[in-house]
C-alpha cells in the first residue's frame, strides 16, 4: 500500500531540488501550490502608485485596491475568504516582504480548513521572498507594476530608492513619492541597524534630470557615510562635499535623522527644509520639532563656517514623526486653496486615531492629493512617516 505524500515534505523536496531554481516564477509557484495540496494560486502585485493589483498570471483580471476583497486584504493586511467563481473557496492573503506590502495571494481550494489556510500562509511567505529575490533584475516584474511610461529622471531616481516600508517590532518607517512617473528632485531614504532607524527626506533644486542627479548623489553620499559609521554632522558634511565637488551649481534641502530604537531618542539635522511634525496621543504636538534650519546641502553650506546643528528630542511609545516636502502642503484641494500644514497633519491624526496602518495612511493621503489635482501636481510631493513602537527586550 502506497504511503500518501505529505504536502510539507513535497514542498521541501521541491525547494531542495537545485534544478527548480531556474524555473520561471509562475511555473515555480504553480508547482509549489500543487506540492502543498492546494487547488490553485495567483499572485497579484501592487502597481507603483498602489491603485491596482496586477496578476502575474495574465489569465485573470487586474483588481482595484480601493474596491475589491483583494484590495481590502492589501489595505488591512488581513485574511479575507470568499466563494470562488470556479468552485470551492478563495482565500486572499497578504504578500509581504518584511514590512513592505508587495500585493496579495489568492489561494483556491475545495474547502479552506485551518490546515489549508496554514499552507496558504506558508505559500504567501515563500512567494514574497521569491518575488523580492527576482524583481531587482527581472524587467517583467517592473513592467507589471507600471501603468504608464516613466521619464528618464524618475527612472534614475527610483533605481536608488529603498522599499516604501521597512520595520521591526520596535519601529516602522514608510514613505510615498509622487508624481510616480515624472518625479524630479524629491527623494527619501530609510534603513535599519540593530539599534538605529536612519531616515532622510530630500528636495533638490529644480525639476529636471539635474535635480534627480542631485538627489541621487546626495543619497549615495549619505549612505556611504552612514555605512562607515559617520555621525550626523559628518554625514551631512559628506553630502555637502560631494555636491560641492561634482554638482557645484546644485543644492537640496533635507532632514536627516537617527532614532535610537531602545530609548526613543531622536536626533536630526534640518538643512533648509520644512520642519518635521510630531503626532502623539492622536494629536499634533505644535512646534515640537521646530528649530532654526541650517543652510541647504551643497554649495550653500560651503559659504558659511557655522557647523551643522544636531537637534534632539525623546519620543514616547506610539509617537509618529512626519517628514515631508513643500509639494505636499502646497498641493491644491478640490474645494480650492492649498492643503496647508494643519489639514495635512489633521488627516494623519485622524487616520492614526482610527487604528489605520501607517503605510495605508500615506497611500490614502497621497491618493487624496492626486485626485484633487487630477494627477497633475504642481510640485513633487513626498512624505516619510516613522513610528516608534518601543518593545522592551526580554531579560
C-alpha positions as CSV (number, residue, x, y, z in Angstrom):
1,X,0.0,0.0,0.0
2,X,1.4,3.4,-1.1
3,X,2.1,5.9,1.6
4,X,0.4,9.3,0.8
5,X,2.8,12.1,0.2
6,X,2.8,14.8,2.9
7,X,2.5,18.3,1.3
8,X,5.1,19.9,3.5
9,X,7.6,17.2,2.6
10,X,6.8,17.5,-1.1
11,X,7.4,21.3,-0.9
12,X,10.7,20.8,0.9
13,X,11.8,18.3,-1.7
14,X,10.8,20.7,-4.5
15,X,12.8,23.6,-2.9
16,X,15.8,21.4,-2.3
17,X,16.0,20.4,-5.9
18,X,18.5,22.8,-7.5
19,X,17.1,22.0,-10.9
20,X,14.0,24.0,-9.9
21,X,16.0,27.2,-9.2
22,X,15.9,28.3,-12.8
23,X,12.2,27.9,-13.3
24,X,10.2,31.0,-14.2
25,X,8.3,32.3,-11.2
26,X,4.8,31.4,-12.4
27,X,5.8,27.8,-13.1
28,X,7.6,27.5,-9.7
29,X,4.6,29.0,-7.9
30,X,2.2,26.6,-9.6
31,X,4.3,23.6,-8.7
32,X,4.7,24.8,-5.1
33,X,0.9,25.2,-4.9
34,X,0.4,21.7,-6.1
35,X,3.0,20.4,-3.7
36,X,1.1,21.9,-0.9
37,X,-2.1,20.1,-1.9
38,X,-3.9,23.3,-2.8
39,X,-6.0,23.7,-5.9
40,X,-4.7,27.0,-7.5
41,X,-3.0,30.2,-6.6
42,X,-2.4,33.6,-8.2
43,X,-0.1,36.3,-7.0
44,X,-1.1,40.0,-7.6
45,X,1.4,42.8,-7.3
46,X,0.5,46.4,-6.4
47,X,1.3,49.0,-9.0
48,X,3.7,51.8,-8.4
49,X,1.0,54.2,-7.2
50,X,-0.8,51.5,-5.2
51,X,-4.0,51.9,-7.1
52,X,-4.5,48.4,-8.5
53,X,-3.4,44.8,-8.1
54,X,-2.0,43.2,-11.3
55,X,-1.8,39.4,-11.5
56,X,1.4,37.6,-12.5
57,X,-0.9,35.2,-14.4
58,X,-2.4,37.1,-17.4
59,X,-5.4,34.8,-17.4
60,X,-7.1,36.8,-14.7
61,X,-8.0,40.5,-14.5
62,X,-6.5,43.4,-12.7
63,X,-8.3,44.3,-9.4
64,X,-8.7,47.8,-7.8
65,X,-7.1,48.3,-4.4
66,X,-9.9,50.6,-3.2
67,X,-12.9,48.4,-4.3
68,X,-12.2,44.7,-4.1
69,X,-11.8,42.0,-1.5
70,X,-8.2,41.6,-2.7
71,X,-7.7,45.3,-2.1
72,X,-9.2,45.0,1.3
73,X,-6.6,42.4,2.2
74,X,-3.8,44.7,0.8
75,X,-5.1,47.7,2.7
76,X,-5.5,46.0,6.1
77,X,-3.0,43.2,5.7
78,X,-5.7,40.8,6.9
79,X,-7.1,37.5,5.6
80,X,-10.4,37.5,3.6
81,X,-12.3,34.5,2.3
82,X,-15.0,34.2,-0.4
83,X,-16.7,31.6,-2.5
84,X,-14.8,31.1,-5.8
85,X,-16.4,31.6,-9.2
86,X,-14.6,28.5,-10.3
87,X,-15.9,26.3,-7.4
88,X,-14.5,25.9,-4.0
89,X,-13.3,28.8,-1.8
90,X,-10.7,31.5,-2.3
91,X,-8.6,33.0,0.4
92,X,-6.9,36.4,-0.1
93,X,-3.6,36.5,1.8
94,X,-1.2,39.5,2.1
95,X,2.1,39.2,0.2
96,X,4.6,41.0,2.5
97,X,8.4,41.2,2.4
98,X,9.3,42.2,6.0
99,X,7.2,45.3,6.4
100,X,6.9,46.0,2.7
101,X,3.4,45.4,1.1
102,X,4.0,43.7,-2.3
103,X,0.5,42.6,-3.1
104,X,-1.8,39.7,-2.3
105,X,-2.0,36.0,-3.0
106,X,-5.3,34.3,-4.0
107,X,-5.4,30.6,-2.9
108,X,-8.2,28.4,-4.0
109,X,-9.2,25.0,-2.5
110,X,-12.3,22.9,-2.3
111,X,-12.5,23.8,1.3
112,X,-10.3,26.1,3.4
113,X,-10.0,24.5,6.8
114,X,-7.3,25.6,9.3
115,X,-4.7,23.3,7.7
116,X,-5.3,24.6,4.2
117,X,-5.1,28.2,5.5
118,X,-1.8,27.4,7.2
119,X,-0.4,26.1,4.0
120,X,-1.7,29.1,2.1
121,X,0.2,31.4,4.6
122,X,3.3,29.3,4.0
123,X,2.9,29.9,0.3
124,X,2.4,33.6,0.8
125,X,5.6,33.9,2.8
126,X,7.5,31.8,0.3
127,X,6.2,33.7,-2.8
128,X,7.0,37.1,-1.2
129,X,10.6,36.0,-0.8
130,X,10.7,34.6,-4.3
131,X,9.3,37.8,-5.9
132,X,11.7,40.0,-3.9
133,X,14.7,38.0,-4.9
134,X,13.9,38.4,-8.6
135,X,12.3,41.8,-9.1
136,X,15.6,43.6,-8.9
137,X,16.8,42.1,-12.2
138,X,13.6,40.9,-13.9
139,X,12.1,43.8,-16.0
140,X,8.9,41.8,-16.5
141,X,8.1,42.4,-12.8
142,X,8.9,46.1,-13.1
143,X,6.6,46.4,-16.1
144,X,4.0,44.5,-14.1
145,X,3.8,47.3,-11.6
146,X,3.7,50.3,-14.0
147,X,0.7,51.7,-15.7
148,X,2.4,54.3,-17.9
149,X,5.9,55.1,-19.3
150,X,8.4,56.6,-16.9
151,X,10.5,59.7,-17.6
152,X,14.3,59.4,-17.5
153,X,14.8,61.4,-14.4
154,X,12.2,59.3,-12.5
155,X,13.8,56.1,-13.8
156,X,17.2,57.1,-12.5
157,X,15.9,58.3,-9.1
158,X,13.7,55.3,-8.4
159,X,16.5,53.0,-9.0
160,X,18.1,54.4,-5.9
161,X,15.1,54.4,-3.6
162,X,14.7,51.9,-0.8
163,X,11.4,49.9,-0.3
164,X,8.4,52.0,0.6
165,X,8.2,50.4,4.0
166,X,10.7,48.9,6.4
167,X,10.2,48.0,10.0
168,X,10.8,45.8,13.1
169,X,8.8,45.2,16.2
170,X,10.2,48.4,17.6
171,X,9.7,50.8,14.7
172,X,8.2,51.2,11.2
173,X,9.1,53.7,8.5
174,X,7.0,54.2,5.4
175,X,7.1,56.7,2.5
176,X,5.3,57.8,-0.7
177,X,6.5,59.9,-3.6
178,X,4.6,61.5,-6.4
179,X,4.3,62.1,-9.3
180,X,5.3,58.5,-9.7
181,X,6.4,58.7,-13.4
182,X,7.7,62.2,-13.6
183,X,9.3,62.9,-10.3
184,X,12.3,65.2,-10.5
185,X,14.2,66.1,-7.3
186,X,12.4,64.7,-4.3
187,X,13.7,61.5,-2.7
188,X,13.6,59.6,0.6
189,X,15.7,57.1,2.4
190,X,15.4,54.8,5.4
191,X,17.5,52.0,6.8
192,X,17.7,49.9,10.0
193,X,20.6,48.6,12.1
194,X,20.1,46.6,15.3
195,X,19.8,49.8,17.3
196,X,19.1,52.7,14.9
197,X,16.5,53.7,12.4
198,X,18.1,56.1,9.9
199,X,15.7,58.3,7.8
200,X,16.2,61.1,5.3
201,X,14.0,63.2,3.0
202,X,15.4,65.4,0.3
203,X,14.1,68.1,-2.1
204,X,16.6,69.1,-4.8
205,X,16.5,72.4,-6.6
206,X,14.6,72.3,-9.9
207,X,12.5,69.6,-11.7
208,X,14.8,68.1,-14.3
209,X,17.4,65.5,-14.8
210,X,20.0,67.6,-12.9
211,X,17.6,67.7,-10.0
212,X,17.3,63.9,-10.0
213,X,21.1,63.6,-10.2
214,X,21.5,65.9,-7.2
215,X,19.2,63.7,-5.2
216,X,21.0,60.5,-6.4
217,X,24.4,61.9,-5.4
218,X,23.1,63.0,-2.1
219,X,21.6,59.6,-1.3
220,X,24.8,57.8,-2.3
221,X,26.9,60.2,-0.2
222,X,24.5,59.8,2.7
223,X,24.6,56.0,2.6
224,X,28.3,55.9,2.1
225,X,28.9,58.0,5.2
226,X,26.3,56.1,7.2
227,X,27.8,52.7,6.4
228,X,31.2,53.8,7.6
229,X,29.8,54.8,11.0
230,X,29.7,58.6,10.5
231,X,27.7,60.6,13.0
232,X,25.0,63.0,11.7
233,X,27.2,66.1,11.3
234,X,29.9,64.1,9.4
235,X,27.2,62.5,7.3
236,X,25.8,65.9,6.2
237,X,29.3,67.2,5.6
238,X,29.9,64.2,3.2
239,X,26.9,65.2,1.2
240,X,28.0,68.8,1.2
241,X,31.4,67.9,-0.1
242,X,30.0,65.5,-2.8
243,X,27.6,68.1,-4.2
244,X,30.1,70.9,-4.0
245,X,32.7,68.9,-5.9
246,X,30.5,67.2,-8.6
247,X,27.5,69.4,-8.9
248,X,28.6,72.8,-7.7
249,X,25.5,74.6,-9.2
250,X,23.0,72.3,-7.5
251,X,21.8,72.0,-3.9
252,X,19.0,70.4,-2.0
253,X,17.1,70.8,1.2
254,X,16.9,67.8,3.6
255,X,16.1,66.5,7.0
256,X,18.3,63.5,8.1
257,X,17.7,61.7,11.4
258,X,18.6,58.9,13.7
259,X,16.2,57.2,16.1
260,X,17.6,55.0,18.9
261,X,15.3,52.0,18.9
262,X,15.9,51.2,22.5
263,X,15.5,54.6,24.1
264,X,13.4,56.6,21.6
265,X,16.0,59.3,21.5
266,X,15.7,61.1,18.1
267,X,18.5,63.2,16.7
268,X,18.2,65.2,13.4
269,X,19.7,68.0,11.3
270,X,17.5,70.3,9.2
271,X,19.1,71.6,6.1
272,X,16.8,74.3,4.9
273,X,13.7,72.0,4.9
274,X,10.2,72.2,6.4
275,X,10.3,71.1,10.0
276,X,9.1,67.6,10.8
277,X,5.8,67.1,12.7
278,X,5.3,65.1,15.8
279,X,2.0,63.3,16.5
280,X,1.4,62.0,20.0
281,X,-1.7,60.5,21.5
282,X,-3.6,61.2,18.3
283,X,-2.9,64.9,18.2
284,X,-0.3,67.2,16.7
285,X,2.2,68.5,19.2
286,X,2.5,72.0,17.8
287,X,6.1,73.2,17.3
288,X,7.6,70.1,18.9
289,X,10.3,69.9,16.2
290,X,10.5,73.5,15.0
291,X,14.2,74.6,15.0
292,X,16.2,77.2,13.1
293,X,17.2,75.5,9.9
294,X,20.8,75.2,8.6
295,X,21.7,76.0,5.0
296,X,20.7,73.5,2.3
297,X,23.2,70.8,1.4
298,X,25.7,71.5,-1.3
299,X,27.3,74.8,-2.2
300,X,25.3,77.0,0.3
301,X,27.0,75.1,3.1
302,X,30.4,75.9,1.8
303,X,29.7,79.6,2.1
304,X,29.5,79.5,5.9
305,X,31.8,78.3,8.6
306,X,29.0,77.5,11.0
307,X,28.9,73.8,11.9
308,X,25.8,71.8,11.4
309,X,23.4,71.8,14.4
310,X,22.1,68.5,15.8
311,X,18.7,68.7,17.4
312,X,17.4,66.2,19.9
313,X,14.1,65.1,21.5
314,X,12.8,61.9,23.1
315,X,9.8,60.1,21.6
316,X,7.2,58.2,23.6
317,X,5.9,54.8,22.5
318,X,3.4,55.2,19.7
319,X,4.7,58.6,18.5
320,X,4.7,59.2,14.8
321,X,7.1,61.7,13.1
322,X,6.2,63.2,9.7
323,X,8.8,64.4,7.2
324,X,7.5,66.0,4.0
325,X,8.4,68.2,1.1
326,X,6.6,71.5,0.4
327,X,4.9,70.0,-2.6
328,X,2.6,68.2,-0.1
329,X,1.3,71.3,1.9
330,X,1.3,73.4,-1.3
331,X,-0.9,71.0,-3.2
332,X,-4.4,72.3,-4.1
333,X,-7.6,70.9,-2.6
334,X,-10.7,70.1,-4.6
335,X,-12.6,72.9,-2.8
336,X,-9.8,75.3,-3.7
337,X,-6.8,76.6,-1.7
338,X,-3.7,74.8,-0.6
339,X,-3.9,71.7,1.7
340,X,-1.7,73.5,4.2
341,X,0.1,72.2,7.3
342,X,-2.9,72.0,9.6
343,X,-5.1,69.9,7.1
344,X,-2.2,67.7,6.3
345,X,-1.5,66.9,10.0
346,X,-5.2,66.6,10.8
347,X,-5.6,63.8,8.1
348,X,-2.7,61.8,9.6
349,X,-4.0,62.4,13.2
350,X,-7.5,61.1,12.3
351,X,-6.0,58.1,10.5
352,X,-3.9,57.2,13.5
353,X,-6.9,57.5,15.8
354,X,-8.8,55.0,13.6
355,X,-6.0,52.4,14.0
356,X,-5.1,52.5,10.3
357,X,-1.7,51.0,9.4
358,X,0.9,53.7,8.7
359,X,1.6,52.6,5.1
360,X,-2.1,52.7,4.3
361,X,-2.4,56.2,5.9
362,X,0.2,57.6,3.4
363,X,-1.3,55.7,0.5
364,X,-4.7,57.1,1.1
365,X,-3.4,60.6,1.8
366,X,-1.3,60.8,-1.4
367,X,-4.3,59.4,-3.4
368,X,-6.5,62.2,-2.0
369,X,-3.9,64.8,-3.1
370,X,-3.6,63.3,-6.6
371,X,-7.4,63.1,-7.0
372,X,-7.8,66.7,-6.0
373,X,-5.4,67.8,-8.8
374,X,-6.4,65.2,-11.4
375,X,-2.9,63.6,-11.1
376,X,-1.2,66.9,-12.1
377,X,0.8,68.0,-9.2
378,X,2.5,71.4,-9.4
379,X,5.5,70.1,-7.5
380,X,6.9,66.8,-6.3
381,X,5.2,65.6,-3.2
382,X,7.0,63.2,-0.8
383,X,6.0,62.1,2.7
384,X,8.0,59.9,5.1
385,X,6.5,58.8,8.4
386,X,8.0,56.7,11.1
387,X,6.6,55.3,14.3
388,X,8.4,54.2,17.4
389,X,7.0,51.1,18.9
390,X,9.1,50.6,22.0
391,X,9.2,46.9,23.0
392,X,11.4,46.1,25.9
393,X,13.9,43.4,25.2
394,X,13.5,40.2,27.2
395,X,15.7,40.0,30.3
